[in-house]
Amino acid sequence: MSFFDGIPVAPPIEVFHKNKLYLDEQAPVKVNLTIGAYRTNDGKPWVLPVVHDAEVQLANDATLNHEYLPVLGHEGFRAAATALVLGENSPAISEGRAFGVQCLSGTGALRAGAEFLHHVLGLSVVYVSKPTWGNHKLVFTRGGFTSVRDYTFWDAENRCVAIEKLIADLEEAPEKAVIILHGCAHNPTGMDPTKEQWKKIAEVVKRKNLFTFFDIAYQGFASGDPDADAWAVRYFVEQGLEMVVSQSFAKNFGLYNERVGNLTVVVNDKSVIAGFQSQMSLVIRANWSNPPAHGARVVHLVLSDPKRRNEWMESIKAMSDRIKTMRAALREKLEALGTPGSWNHITQQIGMFSFTGLNEDQVNHLISKHKVFLLSDGRINICGLNTNNIEYVAQAIDETVRAAKSNLLDFFYLLIFGAFIV
């Protein structure tokens, strides 16, 4: 007899499971479009040059040690991260109404924010977009929220933001419901609301007294411009909306395994900041107690130095441009092949991911026959494409779509002629 008898086996985390299937695959030709990480045109991970230089400087700094950081994290990093998302000249910062807390990347920021909103503010209802990042619901459920609901985001038929249904769903949300909004480069669709659509969303949120929780994991990746990618967050702040914002520096700094994140809070009355700090200290203390220093030092060193900051901006622009180039190339090759369907959504979407429109059967076909690995909802990581594999991927998608169409026709023929035979 054991305390551990009868533990149910949880389903695998799809993105890591598919990544392992790719790594274990022995086929001579295979393509990994699963995990959300940047790759060079050679298919290799990329350490940003400015990050490498910062790490060298830190390694040679004899004044640094491995003592604990404060519970709320590296002060310089928190200030730099908050300014990055709100803007250097943000009135919320200058008026003392904004404050950052270092967290374990975006996931840690989401979890800390969820626990604070539920256990301190007493909020219990949260809305996430349909579809959304696979971890959102788990984080908020484990963070204490008792009601995790969907709001419509994606128009599958037209492959665009379903703004009318989105607004209608928010209109039905109860007062003080938390609304999770993707700040830019929506995951998994890669499609963001327009500025006018963002304004409509903000109006409903404000009028209905809903609480805004922005998740911005790809600042700089959507357009190549961190300021442009933070437009929605800054607009909501301008409208006087209080909020929390989870930030990740995994993608835009390439610091995936350093777990560098920040949770920014924006309030309308700076007198409540002291209470927020004290309560958030307890949330952090009960979770990881102290955050890691290395990645935070790197980000602070880069963002606080004008020369390094410009080098970083050049790197994220280069990454964004390569993504855009691969989007255009994939669409061009599919259209040149005459692949059934419309593929213009590939270039209309932005950021790291594309929501291809492929269904689960087609995904399974791509994996089993062509060894092109992607998620079951059809999401692909555009960064996994390069000039060496894009022709192969396009041909694999073309064959898959045509095979599905042929199978559907066979099914209808069977129905029709089967009826006559009967």
C-alpha positions, 0 to 999 in steps of 0.5 A, a space after each residue: 500500500 502506498 500513498 501514491 497508489 492510483 495516481 492518474 496519468 495526466 495527458 502529455 503537454 502537447 508542445 513538449 510531447 510533439 517536440 520529443 517525437 520530432 527529436 526521437 524521429 529517425 527519418 532522414 528528412 523531418 521538420 519541427 514546427 512545434 515549440 515556440 523558439 526562434 531558429 536561424 535559417 540554418 535551423 539553429 538556436 540563436 544567442 543574440 550577440 548583445 546578450 552574449 556580450 552582456 553575459 561576458 561582461 557579467 562573468 568578468 565583473 568581480 563585484 557580482 555574487 550569488 546572494 539572494 535578490 529581494 523577494 520582488 526581484 532585481 530593482 533595475 530589471 523591474 524598472 526597465 521591464 515596466 518602462 519597456 511595456 508602458 513607455 519611457 515617458 508613461 505618466 503611470 510611471 512618473 506619477 508612481 502608479 506603476 510597479 513591476 515584480 520580477 517573476 519566472 518568465 511569463 508563466 510565473 507572472 501569470 500565476 503570481 497575478 492570478 493568485 493575487 487577483 483571486 486570493 487578495 482581490 477576491 476575483 473568481 471569474 476569468 475569460 480567455 480567448 478561444 483559442 488561446 495559449 494552452 497554459 492559460 486555463 491551467 494557470 488560472 485554475 491552479 491559481 484559484 479561479 473557480 470559473 474559467 470561461 471563453 470569449 470568442 476570438 477567432 473566425 475560422 471561416 474567414 480566418 480573422 478576429 471575430 470582433 463582433 462575437 468577441 464584443 458580444 461575449 464581453 458584454 455578457 461577462 459579469 462585473 469584475 470578471 478578469 479578461 486575459 488579452 494577448 498584447 500582441 502576436 496572439 498565440 496561437 492565431 497570429 492575428 491581432 485586433 486592429 487599433 479600432 478594434 482594440 478601442 472597442 474592446 477597451 470601451 466595453 471593458 471600461 463600461 462593464 467594469 471588467 479587469 484587464 490582464 494583458 499577457 505580452 510574451 512577444 513584444 518586438 516579435 510582432 512588428 520588429 518594434 517594441 513600442 508598436 507592439 505595446 500599443 494596446 497596453 498603452 492605449 488601455 492605460 491612457 483610458 484610465 484602466 487599471 491592469 496587470 501585465 505579464 511580460 516574458 523575455 524568453 523570445 525577444 531576448 532568447 533567454 528561454 531557460 533563464 525564466 526572465 519575466 515581469 508582472 507590471 501593475 498599473 493603478 489609478 491611486 498610487 497610495 495602493 502600491 504599498 499594499 500591492 507590494 506587501 501582498 505580492 511579496 507573500 505570493 512570491 514567498 509562497 511560490 519561489 521565494 526569490 527569483 534568479 538573478 542572471 537573466 534579469 541582470 542581462 536584460 537590465 544591462 541591455 535595456 539600460 545602456 543606449 548602445 546595447 539597447 540599439 543592438 538589441 533592437 537591431 536583433 529583434 528587427 532581424 528576427 521579425 524580418 526573417 519571420 515575415 520573409 518565411 511567411 511570404 515564402 510559404 504563402 507564395 509556394 502554396 499558391 504556386 502549387 495551386 494548393 486548394 484553399 486561400 492562404 493569404 492569412 499566412 501573411 496577414 498574421 504576425 509574430 512567431 506563429 501561424 494558425 494554418 487552418 489545417 485540421 487534426 486529421 491533416 496534422 496527423 497526416 503531415 506528421 505520419 507521412 511527411 514527418 512535419 511536426 506541428 500542433 493538433 490545432 494546426 499551429 505552426 512556428 514560422 521560425 522552424 521554416 528556412 530556405 532549406 525546408 520550405 519547399 518540402 513543407 509546402 509540398 507536404 501541405 499541398 499533398 495533405 490538403 489534396 488527399 483530404 479533399 480526395 477522401 471527402 469526395 470519395 466519401 460523398 460518392 460512397 453515400 450517393 452511389 450506396 443509396 442507389 445500390 440499397 
